[in-house]
Amino acid sequence: MIKDSDIKNFVAKMTYWERVNTYMSEYLLENPLASREEAYKDFMDSGADDSDAIEYRLEKIIRFGSSVR
């Protein structure tokens, strides 16, 4: 099982573009009809480059996956 501290440490080592791609991946999982441009714009508009937001999205991808069924 992945610990919260493992996710926190992993995110702390991520580059800016790895953070962008993590955000966009989670966005596109939740919005399958969205484009990559929409996902990137949402990232830029949200200011979600802080570690807590990226940790949340990465944890969501790992533990829960998409809520779209």
Contacts in CASP RR format, 6 or more apart in sequence:
PFRMAT RR
TARGET T0000
AUTHOR 0000-0000-0000
METHOD contacts of the structure
MODEL  1
MIKDSDIKNFVAKMTYWERVNTYMSEYLLENPLASREEAYKDFMDSGADD
SDAIEYRLEKIIRFGSSVR
2 62 0 8 1.000
2 63 0 8 1.000
4 59 0 8 1.000
7 55 0 8 1.000
7 58 0 8 1.000
7 59 0 8 1.000
7 62 0 8 1.000
8 51 0 8 1.000
8 55 0 8 1.000
10 58 0 8 1.000
11 19 0 8 1.000
11 51 0 8 1.000
11 54 0 8 1.000
11 55 0 8 1.000
11 58 0 8 1.000
12 51 0 8 1.000
14 22 0 8 1.000
14 54 0 8 1.000
16 49 0 8 1.000
19 49 0 8 1.000
19 54 0 8 1.000
20 40 0 8 1.000
20 43 0 8 1.000
20 49 0 8 1.000
22 54 0 8 1.000
22 57 0 8 1.000
22 58 0 8 1.000
22 61 0 8 1.000
23 39 0 8 1.000
23 42 0 8 1.000
23 43 0 8 1.000
23 46 0 8 1.000
23 48 0 8 1.000
23 53 0 8 1.000
23 54 0 8 1.000
23 57 0 8 1.000
24 36 0 8 1.000
24 39 0 8 1.000
24 40 0 8 1.000
24 43 0 8 1.000
25 57 0 8 1.000
25 61 0 8 1.000
26 57 0 8 1.000
26 58 0 8 1.000
26 60 0 8 1.000
26 61 0 8 1.000
27 34 0 8 1.000
27 38 0 8 1.000
27 39 0 8 1.000
27 42 0 8 1.000
27 43 0 8 1.000
28 34 0 8 1.000
28 36 0 8 1.000
28 39 0 8 1.000
29 61 0 8 1.000
29 65 0 8 1.000
29 66 0 8 1.000
29 68 0 8 1.000
30 66 0 8 1.000
30 67 0 8 1.000
30 68 0 8 1.000
31 38 0 8 1.000
31 39 0 8 1.000
31 68 0 8 1.000
32 66 0 8 1.000
32 68 0 8 1.000
43 49 0 8 1.000
46 53 0 8 1.000
47 53 0 8 1.000
48 54 0 8 1.000
48 57 0 8 1.000
END
